[in-house]
Amino acid sequence: MKASVEFVPPISEMNDFERFPARTTCQEAPVIEGPHTGRYYAHRVRESLTARVTRLICAIFLTILFFSGIVAFLLLVSLRPHRPRIHIRDFSVRGLGQANGYENAQIIFNVTARNSNHRIGFHCGYMEGSVYYKDQQIGYTLLLDPFYQEPKNTTIMYGVLSGTALTVNSQRWMEFLNDRMLGPAIFRLEITSNIKFKVSTWDSKHHQLHANCIVGVGMVGSILPSYKNKKCPVYFT
């Protein structure tokens, strides 16, 4: 009796599918949104609206800032105070034509102060006048008590220096005469005061006003025409 032999193929010849059974998965592929989906367009619309609103807010802010700057500039120009305008109207040294005139010497002057502002007034303290010759004070006098100067107003100040208010001796008088022979004798009149600007109900801080009037006098001691009615430089300290 013959035995039956079953042929078994070698392992190397076995089908790969038989050695490794196939596995299947049920995972779905991710959905990739394309550039033309509804969600994409909704996102773009939101971004566009946000950018437009931002630009609108910035434009409104810049417009308000621009017009505010113009208004502030116009107010500054219209309310900016102008300094008082000081003019020397007359000046004379009495007795300058005489060698011994210093015994009864007098210096007489006339000055005007103009407030050219339309809406700004001046609170003025004591107005004082000092006369200098070669940068040395030779006389001083009080011109006005404290007062308020209205806008568009002119104040006239008269000054007379004589006696103890005028410190001139014979030596100084001879200097006057010698300078007058060589040309005009030059004097300097200084006007000082403490001033506050007033705009409606607002008052500024105090400013010390100085006005320097250069005056030349001729042979008889009167102001020369080239110096008359000249504007005096004004500055504050």
Buried (B, 14 or more C-beta within 10 A) or exposed (E): EEEEEEEEEEEEEEEEEEEEEEEEEEEEEEEEEEEEEEEEEEEEEEEEEEEEEEEEEEEEEEEEEEEEEEEEEEEEEEBEBEBBBBBBBBBBBBBBBBEEBBEEBBBBBBBBBBBBBEEBBBBBBEBBBBBBBEEEEBBBBEBBEEEEBEBEBEBEBBBBBBEEBBBBEEEBBEEBBEBBEEEBBBBBBBBBBBBBBBBEEEEBEEBEBBBBBBBBBBEEBBBBEEBBEBEBEBEEE
